[in-house]
Amino acid sequence: MSLWTSAEAAVATGGRAVGDWTCEGVSIDTRTLAPGDLFVALKDVRDGHDFVAQALENGASAALVSRIPDNVPADAPLLIVDDVLAGLEALGAAARARMQGKVIGVTGSAGKTSTKEMLLSMLSQQGKTHASVASYNNHWGVPLTLARMPPDTQFAIIEIGMNHPGEIAPLARLARPHAAMITTVAAAHLEAFRDVAAIAVEKASIFDGLPVGGAAVLNADIENAAILMAKTIDRRLNGIEFGETAYDYKLKTVSIQGDNTVVQAEAKGRPLLFKLATPGRHFAMNALGALAIVEAVGGDLARAVTALGRWMPYEGRGLRETIHLDPVESELTLSLIDDSYNANPASMAAALEVLAGARVTHEIGRVSKGRRIAFLGDMKELGEDAIALHAGLAHLPAMQDIDVVHCAGPLMRSLYDLLPEHKRGEWSETSKEMLKGLRARLDSGDVVLVKGSLSMKLGQVVDAIRKMGHRVEQT
């Protein structure tokens, strides 16, 4: 069964199909394009029309374009529309219209990608499930995810993000979820918002895509929970709370046991016990909300709990790895927490809490004492409060149990200057400068956290640590 025929795609977009073709997938990047994909010639840093010929040579079944590129034959398999992005949106809307399963929307200032992956892990055991790839959650990522959705999908999980006001509601209306979840609301993208309350209003607009009576799952513990709940009342939705102060899905206890997290909760008055194969109170909180979503779309809670126990965060999002530093002496290892993909004050506090509670190993390294070490990069888009928000990290309770903090970036200088001398590692302008003398700063028995906004490129530090030995992902 093909994903789209040329006739179906033409009807969906109002475009003109050249040739009789079918596609098995949809791609916007020739580097990851698979044979049989429809290549979408979006215009971003580069104009996708410049890559149409290459895409067809690489096996694309057709290309979605607004003009025929000069180096492409007039009879090449194409779908010609007035505007490529609008065409992609129309294709996504058509995919949503023909799909008869349940659609879930996920947003939040932190944790939306990991929550989406939790839902994918749980629902994949209960039916054919489709989800956003990586963090494809913006104005092209959401329609692309929808356009890729097979007609027989039973569960679809659509991640929706934003950088500026007014971005979430149109994407939510395009996705038309049956249930939606807001993981949390915190200081992120403050350059574009008046305050955190304004961010809450924007996050709550995901509920604009829900039908009357749709499930609106929200974090009851956050300061602006009332704004979210008011939206559910205004939209006549089924508001469902999760958290320590929630009535519906109530978090009772979170116990970090080595590399695992054990959670006791209540699901609408019923006792609920589940385990995560990764440490983190924030993961426990988001997992509880995800379980609420599973029930809201008719999933089996017991099966979901079992699948949740096998979920692990992935690269850049809190993945825990063991790095073997010696090919012979297997005990000479350090533990790496790769959280390098993104950062804001809320996610940074959560990651530092995980590091503070991590178990180090003594008497196996050259310094004899295992240490908790953080490599932190600037948190971007925080507006005029950026310096104060970075400096505030110094006062987090977790900092008491962290041994050394290395900082990169001009904003992180405000944290670095407030650290006590015995915790202060090195400060550098860039992540690349952090690499100098890296091996000498780390030792067997250490637990190392790497976190910062994506533009800080702390992935370079992660890669350098991995190259110190060989990695083993924790399972």
N, C-alpha and C positions, 0 to 999 in steps of 0.2 A: 504494500500500500504506500503510494507516494505521499509526501507531505503536501505538495502543491502541483497541480497541472498548470500549464500555461493559460488555459481557459479560466480556471478557478482564480488564479492570481490576477488575471486581467479584470475579471468581474469585481474582485475584492478591492482593487486599487483604482478602477476606472481608467486603467492604462491600456496600451496597445501591445499585444504580444507579437513578437516576430519569431516565427517558427513554432513547431509543435514540440514542447519539451515538458519534462517533469523534474522536480527537484526533491531531494531527500533531506535537505537541511537548508539553513540560511546563514550566510557568513558576511562579515564586514571587513575581514582581514585576510589578504592572500597568504599570509604566513601560517595561518591556522585553517585555511580553507580545505575542506575534504571534497574529493570527487563526488559530483552529484549535487553540490550546494548551489543555491541561488546566491550570487554575489551582489551585495547591496553597495552601490557606489556613493557612499556618504561623503560629504565634504566636511573635513575637520582641519587639522594642520595641513594635510594634503588633500587634494581633490581625488576622491575614489575613482573618478572616470579615467584617471591616469593609469589605473591598475586593472582596468577591465580586460584588456588583451591578455595580460599575465594570468588573470583569474581563469579565463577561458582555456588558456594553454595548460593550466594546472588541473583542469578537469571540471570546472564549474559548468553546471548544466545550462545556466543562463545568467544574465546580469540585469539588475534593476537600475535603470539609468534615466536621466532627464534629457539626454541627447546622445547621439551615436558618436563615440569617440573617433578621432581621425584615423587611428591605427586599427580600427575594428571594421570588418566587412559589413556592408549594409544588410546582408542576410544572416548575420550572426544571431544566435538565440538571445533575445533581449525582451525586457518588459519596460516599455517607455512610458514615463509618467511626467507630469508637470514639475513635481518637486520630489526628490528622492526620500527625504525624511517623512514627508506627508504620506508618500506611498508606503513606506515601512509601517507607519502608524495605522494606515488603512488595512494592511495585511495582518497586523496584530489584532485589530478590532474584529476582522473576519474570523481569525483563528479562535478568538474568545467566543464569538457568537455561535460557532459550530460545535464547540466543546460542551459536553453535557455533564461533566464532573464538577467537583468542588474547587473553587479558587480561593487562595489565602493570600492576603497582603501583609507584609511585615515592614515596619519602619522603626526608627528610634535613633537617639543620639549616639548610642553605642550598643553593640551586640546584635545588630540586625542580621549580619551575614552568618554569624555562628548559630543564631536562632533558626535562620532559614535552613542551614545544614542539619541541625537537629531534627527539624520537621521532615526534611528529605529522608533522613535515616529512618525515622519512625514510620512515615507513611508509605515508603517504598515497600515495606513488608505487608502492606494492606491493600495495595492496588497500584496500577501504573501511574507513576509520579513524575512530574516535570517541574524543574526549578530553574531559577536564574543561575547563570554561570558566574563564578567568582563574585564580583560586586557590580554586576550589570544592573544598576538600579536608577539610571538617570533618564533623560528625555529620549535617548536612543536605546538604552539598555532594556527598558521595560517593553517597548514595542518589539524589539528584537526577540526577547524571551517569549513573548506571546506568539510572534510569527513562527517560531520554531516549535510550538506546541503541537504534538500529534493530535488528531481529532478524537482518538479513543482514550485520551488522558483522563484518569479518574481523580487525581489530585494535582493541582498546580500551585506552586509556591512562588510568589512574585515579590522580590525585594524592591522597595521604593525608597529612594534617598532624596536629598535636596541640598542645595547650597544657598539658595535665595528664597524669599517669600513667593508663594504662588506656584511652586513647582510640583508639590505632592498631589494636590486635588486633581489636575488633569490626568495624571498618570493613574490615580486611583479610579477615576471614571472610565479610563481606557481598560483597566484590568477587571473592573466590576467584581471585586471579591465577594464571596459569601461570608467570610470572616476575616478580620484584620486585627493585628496586634501591634501595640506600641511598647517596645522593650523598656525604654526610659527616655526622659527628657533632661538634658544637661547642657552646660556651656559648650557649644560647638557651632562653628560658623557664625560667631557673634559679630563678625565684621558686617554681616548683612542684616542683623536683627537688633532691635532696641534692647532686648533683655531676654532672659530665659523664658519668661512668660510668653513672649512673642514666638519663641521657638515651639512652645507647647501648642499654641494656636495652629502653627503650621503643621506640626506632627498630627494633630487631631484631624486635620483635613483629609487624612487617609480614609476616615469614616464617611466622607462624602461619596465614596464609591460603593458603599454598602447599600443593599436594599433595606426597606423598612423591616425591622425585626432581625436584621443581620447581627452576627456576633462581633462585638467590639471589645477586644481583650486589652486591658490596660494595667499598668503598674500602679498599685494603690499607694506605694510608699513614697513616691516622689512628691516634691513640694507643690508641683502644679497639677496634681492628679485631678483636682476639682475642675480644671479647664477641660481636661479630657472627658470627664464624666458628664459635664454640661453639654458637650457635643453629642454624646450618645442620647441624652434626653431630647435635645433639639431635633435630632434626626430620627427619633423613635426607634432606637436600636436596642439590642439586648446587651447591655453593659455587663462585662464580666471582669472582676478584679482579681489580680494575683499579687502576693506579697505578704509580708509579716502582718500588715494591718488590714488585709483583705478579708472579706466574708466568704467569697466563692472558693478560691484556691489559696489556702492560707499556708504560708511557710512557717514551720514550727522550729526546726533545728537544722543547722548545716554543720557537718563534722568533716573536717579535712583529715583524711587518714592516709598519710604518705602521698602517693600520686593519685588517690581517689577522693571523691567527694560523696558522702552519704547524706541523704536529705530525708527528713521526716516532714510531712505536710498533711493537709486535709484537702480533699477534693469535694466541695459541696457537702461537707460534714463527714465524708468517708475517709478513713485513714489511708494515707498514701506514702509509701516508702520507695525510694529509688536511688540508684547509684550512678555516678558518672566516673568514667575512667580517666579523669583529669582533675587537678585541683582547682578550686575557684568558687567563691561564694557567688560571684556574678554569673557564672555558668549555671549554678544551681537555680538562681532566680529566673533566668531566661528559660531554663528547662521547664520550670513550673508553668510559666506562661505558655510555652509550646504545648505542654500536655493539655492545658485548657483549650487551646486551638484544636487539637486532635479530637477531643470530645465534641467540640462545637460543630465540627464538620462530619460527625458520625463515625469517627474512628474508634477502634477498640483500645481502651486505656491500658489494659494489662499487656497487650502485645506491644504497645508503644513504649512502655516502661522497659521491657526486655530489650528492645532495639536501642533505646536511649543509652543503655549501659555499654553499648559497643561504640557509641559515637566518640570521636576525637576531633579537637580543633585541627585546622590544617595550617600550612606554612603562612607565616605572617600574622596569624590570628590567634596566637597562644599555643602553637604546637610545641610540645615538650619532646626533646630529643636527648639521647645519651651520646656523647662524643668520646670515642675511645682514643686516647692520646698515645697509646703504646701498642704496637702490633703483637707483642708477646705477653706483656703483663696486663691482662684483661681488666684488672681492678682499677687501673689508672684511667679514670674517666671524669668528665665534668658533665653537668646537666645544663642544657641550653633551652631557654624559653624564647621562641621566635614570635614576637608580637610587633614586628617591624612595619606592618602594612599601614597602620593608622594610629592616631592618638588624639584624644581630647582630655580635659581634666578628669572626667568620670572614668573613662577607660584606663587612663594612667593610674588612677587611684586603685582600681580593681587589680591591675597587673602588679602593682607594687605590693598589694596585700598578698597576692599569690607568692611573690618572691619572698616576702617576709616570713611566710609560713612554710617555705620549702625546707626539706631536710638535707643538710649538707653532710659530708663525710670527712671525718678527721683522720689524721695520721697516715694519709696515703700520698700526700703531695709534699713538695719541697718546703712549703711553709707550715706544714703539719696541721694547720687549722683550716677546715673548709670554710669558705666565705660565700655570702650572698652579695652578688655584684650586679649593678645595673648600669647599662649603657643607654642613656636617654637623649633623644633629639627633640628639637623644637616642636611644639604643638601649634599648628597653623590656624589661621582664620578666626582668631579669638578677639579681634578688635582692640579697642583702647584699653581693655583690662588684661591684655596678654601678659604683660610683665608681672602684674600682681598674681595672676593665675599660675604662672610658672613658679614664682617665689613661694606661693602657698603650698606647693608640694613638699617643701621642707618641714612643714608642720603636721603632715599626715602621721597618724600613729604607726603605720607600717615602717616609716623611716627609722624608728628605734631599733628595728631588727635587721636592717640592711647594713652591711659592712662597708661597702665602697660604692660610690656613685660617680660615674664618668659622664660628662655632659658634652653635647655638641650643639652649636648654634647660638646666635646672639641672645635669643630669648631665654634659653636654658642657663645663660650666665647668671641670671637673677636667682635661680635655684642654687647654682654652684657656689655663689658668694655667701649664701646663708648656711651652707652645710658646715657642721663642725669639722675642724681640721682633720680629725682621725677618719672621717668618712669621705673626705674630699679626694677624688681620684684626679683625673686629668680633664681639662676643658679644652675644646678645640672648636674652631670656626665651622668645620664641616665634618661629615662622617668619614670622608676619605682620610682626613688628618688623624682620625681616631685609630686608624689601622697601624700607625707607627708604634712599634713596641708592644703590639697587642698580645703576642704570645707570652711576654714576660709578665703581663698583668694578671694572667690566668693560670690556674693550677688544678691538678687533680683534686676532686672533692668539692670544687666550687659549683654553685648554681648561678647561672648567668641569665639575666633578662635583657633583651634588646627591644627598645620601643621608641617610636617617634612617628611623626607624620610622614606620609609616603614621600613627599618632596625632599625630605631630609636624607633619603637613600640609606637608611640604616641596614637595608638588606646587604650592603657591602660588608658590614661588620658581621652579620650572620654568616655570610659565605666564607669570610676569613676564619671564623671560629670553626666552621665545619671542616675547612681545609687543614686545620691543625691535627686532625685525625680522621676517623671514619665514623659516620653517623649511624645511629640505630633509633628509628622512631619508636616511641613507647606504644605498646599495644596492650 
